[in-house]
Amino acid sequence: MSAPTGRRTAVRFFLGFLAVALLVAGGLSYFASPDPDGLDTVTLNGCDVVETDAGEQLEGTCIAQHAGDHALSGGPLADYTVGGGEGTVGVAGVIGVLVTLVLAAGLFWLLRRRSPGRE
C-alpha cells in the first residue's frame, strides 16, 4: 500500500467516524431517558422530594441530603441542552462531540512522534 493510498484510507475512516459520531449525538440523543440515572436514584433512597416556594427540597435521610449544584450548572450546556432550551439535546450532543474530537486531535498532535530531522 503506498503512502497516498494509506492516507486516503485513514481520511475516509476518520470522516466516516465523524459522521457516525455526529449522527449518534445529534439524532439518537433525543431518545435518551430524561429520568434520573441509577446513581441519582440510589443517592435519593430514603428521601422525598418536596416542592417549596424556594424550589425542590429533600426531606428525610439520604446521601443526597446536602447536595448542591455543581460549579457549571449555569453553563451554556448544562443539563445536556443549549442554554436550558427544550429540544436542544441534539445540538448539545453535536457540540460535545466536536469539542471532544478537537481536544483529542490537539492532544494527539502535541504527543505525536516526530522524525529526528523534522520539527
RAVENDA-V390994 format. One record per residue. N is the residue number from 1. RES is the residue in one small letter. BURIAL is + if it has 24 or more other C-alpha atoms within 12 Angstrom, else -. Layout:
# RAVENDA-V390994
n=N res=RES burial=BURIAL
n=N res=RES burial=BURIAL
This chain:
# RAVENDA-V390994
n=1 res=m burial=-
n=2 res=s burial=-
n=3 res=a burial=-
n=4 res=p burial=-
n=5 res=t burial=-
n=6 res=g burial=-
n=7 res=r burial=-
n=8 res=r burial=-
n=9 res=t burial=-
n=10 res=a burial=-
n=11 res=v burial=-
n=12 res=r burial=-
n=13 res=f burial=-
n=14 res=f burial=-
n=15 res=l burial=-
n=16 res=g burial=-
n=17 res=f burial=-
n=18 res=l burial=-
n=19 res=a burial=-
n=20 res=v burial=-
n=21 res=a burial=+
n=22 res=l burial=+
n=23 res=l burial=-
n=24 res=v burial=-
n=25 res=a burial=+
n=26 res=g burial=+
n=27 res=g burial=-
n=28 res=l burial=-
n=29 res=s burial=+
n=30 res=y burial=-
n=31 res=f burial=-
n=32 res=a burial=-
n=33 res=s burial=-
n=34 res=p burial=-
n=35 res=d burial=-
n=36 res=p burial=-
n=37 res=d burial=-
n=38 res=g burial=-
n=39 res=l burial=-
n=40 res=d burial=-
n=41 res=t burial=-
n=42 res=v burial=-
n=43 res=t burial=-
n=44 res=l burial=+
n=45 res=n burial=-
n=46 res=g burial=-
n=47 res=c burial=-
n=48 res=d burial=-
n=49 res=v burial=-
n=50 res=v burial=-
n=51 res=e burial=-
n=52 res=t burial=-
n=53 res=d burial=-
n=54 res=a burial=-
n=55 res=g burial=-
n=56 res=e burial=-
n=57 res=q burial=-
n=58 res=l burial=+
n=59 res=e burial=-
n=60 res=g burial=-
n=61 res=t burial=-
n=62 res=c burial=-
n=63 res=i burial=-
n=64 res=a burial=-
n=65 res=q burial=-
n=66 res=h burial=-
n=67 res=a burial=-
n=68 res=g burial=-
n=69 res=d burial=-
n=70 res=h burial=-
n=71 res=a burial=-
n=72 res=l burial=-
n=73 res=s burial=-
n=74 res=g burial=-
n=75 res=g burial=-
n=76 res=p burial=-
n=77 res=l burial=-
n=78 res=a burial=-
n=79 res=d burial=+
n=80 res=y burial=+
n=81 res=t burial=+
n=82 res=v burial=-
n=83 res=g burial=-
n=84 res=g burial=-
n=85 res=g burial=-
n=86 res=e burial=-
n=87 res=g burial=-
n=88 res=t burial=+
n=89 res=v burial=+
n=90 res=g burial=+
n=91 res=v burial=+
n=92 res=a burial=+
n=93 res=g burial=+
n=94 res=v burial=+
n=95 res=i burial=-
n=96 res=g burial=+
n=97 res=v burial=+
n=98 res=l burial=-
n=99 res=v burial=-
n=100 res=t burial=-
n=101 res=l burial=-
n=102 res=v burial=-
n=103 res=l burial=-
n=104 res=a burial=-
n=105 res=a burial=-
n=106 res=g burial=-
n=107 res=l burial=-
n=108 res=f burial=-
n=109 res=w burial=-
n=110 res=l burial=-
n=111 res=l burial=-
n=112 res=r burial=-
n=113 res=r burial=-
n=114 res=r burial=-
n=115 res=s burial=-
n=116 res=p burial=-
n=117 res=g burial=-
n=118 res=r burial=-
n=119 res=e burial=-
